[in-house]
Amino acid sequence: MMFYYYISSTECAIVNGFYIEYMRSKQNLWAPNGETTWQGYEIRQAQTPDGSLIVYDGEGVEYMQPNMVNFDEALLYNIPIGTTAEQLAQALGVEGIELTDVLKTGDMASIGDSTYTIVIAGDVNCDAEITAADASKILRAIVKLEELDSIQSIATNTQNAEEFTASDASKILRWIVKYEFTIGKVD
């Protein structure tokens, strides 16, 4: 059984039965002096990914696009289109990921002892590109002409909402013509 313990809206740890795992980026919060317990719980650094990739808007303004993790379903999502395995490994702070070239939705990445399915924001048809075909796939799914699997459904969510809508297809089309410059959640 897994529980999420929230410290604030941006910081959390995972309580796994009898211990707490904290993300690498939160070590200064949880174990600044090498602590191994917190309020009676054993704490340890998680062997799961964290990190962000840099994306730019049309005026060259830099944004952080955080990699997001669904531990229960072993998903690594909200990754920007065009990300390479090397860039992802660097953002996650791991030695390497057993993938090559540009990542696409549906790729599998082994990180530590875990394997994650990669989900690229907007890459609904799993071809490492964002095109009108991705927008079409969303619209066809909305009117029940096509069914998306769970991974594709996550890739459709270009605006970090609870479910995908026609506005996700619109955002993809706007991105294609360079009217939108980011897809997915950015900070």
C-alpha positions in Angstrom: 0.0 0.0 0.0 1.3 3.4 -0.9 0.4 6.8 0.7 1.5 10.3 -0.3 2.5 12.6 2.4 2.3 16.3 1.4 4.4 18.9 3.1 3.2 21.6 0.8 1.7 21.8 -2.6 5.1 21.3 -4.2 6.8 18.9 -1.8 5.8 15.3 -1.1 7.2 12.0 0.0 5.9 8.5 -0.4 5.1 6.4 2.6 5.7 2.8 1.7 4.4 0.7 4.5 7.0 1.4 7.2 9.4 3.8 5.5 9.4 7.1 3.7 11.1 7.6 0.3 12.0 11.2 -0.7 13.0 12.4 -4.1 16.6 13.3 -4.8 15.7 16.9 -5.2 14.3 17.0 -1.7 17.3 15.5 0.2 18.1 18.9 1.7 14.6 19.0 3.2 14.4 15.4 4.4 18.0 14.5 5.2 20.3 17.6 5.1 22.6 16.0 7.7 22.3 12.4 6.6 19.2 11.6 8.8 17.7 8.2 8.5 14.5 8.7 10.4 11.7 11.3 10.6 9.0 11.2 13.3 9.7 7.6 13.9 9.7 6.5 10.3 12.7 5.2 8.4 13.5 7.6 5.5 15.6 6.9 2.4 16.2 8.5 -0.9 13.9 7.1 -3.6 15.4 5.3 -6.5 12.8 6.9 -8.8 13.1 9.7 -11.3 12.7 13.4 -10.6 13.9 16.4 -12.6 12.8 18.8 -15.3 13.7 19.7 -18.8 14.0 23.2 -20.2 11.5 24.4 -22.9 11.3 27.8 -24.5 8.4 30.0 -25.6 8.3 31.9 -28.9 10.2 34.8 -27.4 13.0 32.6 -26.0 11.7 32.7 -22.4 12.8 29.6 -20.5 10.4 27.4 -18.7 10.9 24.2 -16.7 8.8 21.3 -17.8 8.8 18.9 -14.9 8.9 15.2 -15.4 5.9 13.7 -13.6 5.7 10.2 -12.2 2.8 7.9 -11.6 4.4 5.3 -9.3 1.3 3.0 -9.3 1.2 2.6 -13.1 5.0 3.0 -13.6 4.6 6.1 -15.9 7.0 8.9 -16.6 5.0 11.6 -18.3 4.8 15.3 -19.2 8.0 15.0 -21.2 8.4 17.5 -24.0 8.5 16.4 -27.6 12.0 16.0 -29.1 13.5 14.9 -25.8 16.3 12.4 -26.3 17.2 9.5 -23.9 20.4 11.3 -23.0 18.6 14.5 -22.1 16.1 12.6 -20.0 18.9 10.7 -18.2 20.6 14.0 -17.5 17.4 15.6 -16.2 16.7 12.6 -13.9 20.3 12.5 -12.6 20.8 8.9 -13.7 23.8 7.3 -15.5 21.9 6.2 -18.5 18.6 5.0 -19.9 18.5 2.0 -22.2 17.0 3.9 -25.1 18.4 5.7 -28.1 17.5 8.7 -30.2 14.3 10.8 -29.7 11.8 9.4 -27.2 8.2 8.6 -28.2 5.1 7.8 -26.2 5.2 4.1 -25.3 9.0 3.8 -25.0 10.1 1.9 -21.9 12.9 3.3 -19.7 14.8 1.3 -17.0 15.8 3.5 -14.2 17.4 1.8 -11.2 15.4 -1.3 -10.4 12.2 0.1 -12.0 10.9 0.3 -15.5 8.7 3.2 -16.6 6.6 3.8 -19.7 7.5 7.2 -21.3 4.6 9.5 -22.2 5.4 12.5 -24.4 2.9 15.4 -24.1 1.0 15.6 -27.4 2.4 12.5 -29.0 -0.9 10.6 -29.0 -0.1 8.3 -32.0 3.3 7.3 -30.5 5.5 8.3 -33.4 7.8 10.8 -31.7 6.2 13.7 -33.5 3.3 16.1 -32.9 1.2 16.5 -36.0 -2.4 17.1 -37.1 -2.7 13.3 -36.9 -2.4 13.5 -33.1 -5.1 16.2 -32.9 -7.3 14.1 -35.2 -6.9 11.1 -32.9 -8.1 13.2 -29.9 -11.1 14.5 -31.8 -12.0 11.0 -33.0 -11.8 9.6 -29.5 -14.0 12.4 -28.2 -16.8 11.5 -30.6 -16.2 7.7 -30.0 -14.9 6.9 -33.5 -11.7 5.7 -32.0 -10.5 4.3 -28.7 -7.3 5.4 -27.0 -5.4 3.2 -24.6 -4.4 4.5 -21.2 -1.0 5.7 -22.3 -2.4 7.6 -25.3 -5.0 9.2 -23.1 -2.3 10.6 -20.9 -0.4 11.9 -23.9 -3.6 13.7 -25.0 -3.6 15.8 -21.9 -1.6 18.8 -23.2 -2.9 21.2 -20.5 -2.5 19.1 -17.3 -6.3 18.9 -16.8 -8.2 16.0 -15.4 -9.3 14.7 -18.8 -8.7 15.5 -22.4 -11.0 17.7 -24.4 -11.2 19.3 -27.9 -9.1 22.1 -26.4 -6.2 19.6 -26.3 -6.6 19.0 -30.0 -6.7 22.8 -30.5 -3.6 23.3 -28.5 -1.7 20.7 -30.6 -2.9 22.5 -33.8 -1.8 25.8 -32.4 1.6 24.4 -31.5 2.1 23.1 -35.0 1.6 26.6 -36.5 3.8 28.0 -33.7 1.0 29.9 -32.0 1.6 27.8 -28.8 5.2 27.1 -27.7 4.7 24.6 -24.9 2.6 21.5 -24.5 2.1 20.0 -21.1 2.6 21.4 -17.6 5.4 24.0 -17.3 6.6 26.0 -14.3 
